[in-house]
Amino acid sequence: VSPDALQVTSFQVEQDGSKVRLMFETNGDLEFKTFYLKDPSRILVSFAKGVHSKVEETIAVNKQGVLTVRQHFRSREAQSNLGKPLNAIVVDLDKSSEVKVYNDLDTFIIEVEKG
């Protein structure tokens, strides 16, 4: 992976009352589209450009209605090592919730507020 390539380098969860922030540390702003899907409730964030991830593929969250965070990669072969090309992030929810997705400095944030 080129040092200039967009990368997700770490992940953390922050809870504040009824809000959960899924925070992906990055080395720049990520271009994305957000889709809200039902049955089951989930958020799909698709990336416009190549983004590489050094974060685990599936992360159990289990806070305020956020069940898991799953990463989907561009090729199955790339899933065997870290630094793989990321296509999308899926957040599984236990029910429909208020969601904000945004970049804040070098952090990509998915904020979920349980309704």
C-alpha positions as CSV (number, residue, x, y, z in Angstrom):
1,V,0.0,0.0,0.0
2,S,1.4,3.4,-1.0
3,P,2.0,5.8,1.9
4,D,-0.2,8.3,0.1
5,A,-3.2,5.9,-0.2
6,L,-6.2,6.6,1.9
7,Q,-6.2,4.3,4.9
8,V,-8.3,3.3,7.9
9,T,-5.7,2.7,10.6
10,S,-7.7,2.1,13.8
11,F,-11.2,1.8,15.1
12,Q,-12.9,2.8,18.4
13,V,-16.3,3.0,19.9
14,E,-17.4,6.0,22.0
15,Q,-20.7,6.1,23.9
16,D,-22.4,9.3,25.0
17,G,-25.9,8.8,26.5
18,S,-28.1,7.4,23.7
19,K,-25.5,8.0,21.0
20,V,-22.8,5.6,19.8
21,R,-19.9,7.0,17.7
22,L,-18.1,4.5,15.5
23,M,-14.8,6.2,14.9
24,F,-12.4,5.1,12.1
25,E,-9.0,6.8,12.3
26,T,-7.9,7.8,8.8
27,N,-5.1,9.7,7.0
28,G,-7.5,12.0,5.1
29,D,-11.2,12.6,4.3
30,L,-13.0,9.7,2.8
31,E,-15.6,10.2,-0.1
32,F,-18.7,8.1,0.6
33,K,-22.4,7.5,-0.1
34,T,-24.7,6.3,2.7
35,F,-27.6,3.9,2.3
36,Y,-30.2,3.1,4.9
37,L,-31.5,-0.5,4.5
38,K,-34.3,-2.3,6.3
39,D,-35.2,-5.9,7.1
40,P,-32.8,-6.2,8.8
41,S,-31.9,-2.6,9.8
42,R,-28.5,-1.6,8.7
43,I,-26.4,1.2,7.3
44,L,-24.2,0.7,4.3
45,V,-21.4,3.2,3.6
46,S,-19.9,2.8,0.2
47,F,-16.5,4.5,-0.6
48,A,-16.0,6.3,-3.9
49,K,-12.2,5.9,-4.0
50,G,-9.9,3.1,-3.0
51,V,-9.5,3.0,0.8
52,H,-7.3,0.5,2.6
53,S,-8.1,-0.9,6.0
54,K,-5.9,-2.2,8.8
55,V,-8.9,-2.9,11.0
56,E,-10.5,-6.3,11.7
57,E,-13.1,-7.4,9.2
58,T,-16.0,-7.8,11.7
59,I,-16.2,-6.0,15.0
60,A,-18.9,-6.8,17.7
61,V,-20.1,-3.5,19.2
62,N,-23.4,-4.4,21.1
63,K,-24.0,-0.9,22.4
64,Q,-27.2,1.3,22.1
65,G,-28.7,-0.8,19.3
66,V,-25.5,-1.1,17.3
67,L,-24.8,-4.8,16.9
68,T,-21.7,-5.2,14.6
69,V,-19.5,-3.3,12.1
70,R,-18.6,-5.3,9.0
71,Q,-16.1,-4.3,6.3
72,H,-16.5,-5.5,2.8
73,F,-13.5,-5.7,0.5
74,R,-13.0,-5.4,-3.2
75,S,-11.6,-8.8,-3.7
76,R,-11.7,-12.1,-1.8
77,E,-8.0,-12.7,-2.3
78,A,-7.2,-9.5,-0.5
79,Q,-9.0,-10.6,2.7
80,S,-6.1,-12.6,3.9
81,N,-3.9,-9.7,5.0
82,L,-4.2,-6.3,6.6
83,G,-4.1,-3.2,4.4
84,K,-6.7,-4.6,2.1
85,P,-8.8,-2.5,-0.3
86,L,-12.1,-1.6,1.4
87,N,-15.3,-1.3,-0.6
88,A,-17.9,-0.6,2.1
89,I,-18.7,-0.6,5.8
90,V,-22.0,-2.1,7.0
91,V,-23.4,-1.4,10.5
92,D,-25.9,-3.9,11.7
93,L,-28.6,-2.3,14.0
94,D,-31.3,-3.9,16.2
95,K,-33.8,-1.4,14.8
96,S,-34.1,1.7,12.7
97,S,-32.1,4.6,14.3
98,E,-31.1,8.2,13.6
99,V,-27.7,8.2,11.9
100,K,-25.1,10.8,10.9
101,V,-22.0,9.9,8.8
102,Y,-19.2,12.5,8.5
103,N,-15.5,13.2,8.4
104,D,-14.0,15.1,11.3
105,L,-10.3,15.9,10.8
106,D,-8.6,12.5,10.4
107,T,-11.6,10.5,11.7
108,F,-14.4,9.0,9.7
109,I,-17.5,8.9,12.1
110,I,-20.7,6.9,11.9
111,E,-22.9,8.3,14.7
112,V,-26.0,6.3,15.7
113,E,-28.7,7.6,18.1
114,K,-31.1,5.0,19.4
115,G,-34.6,6.2,18.9
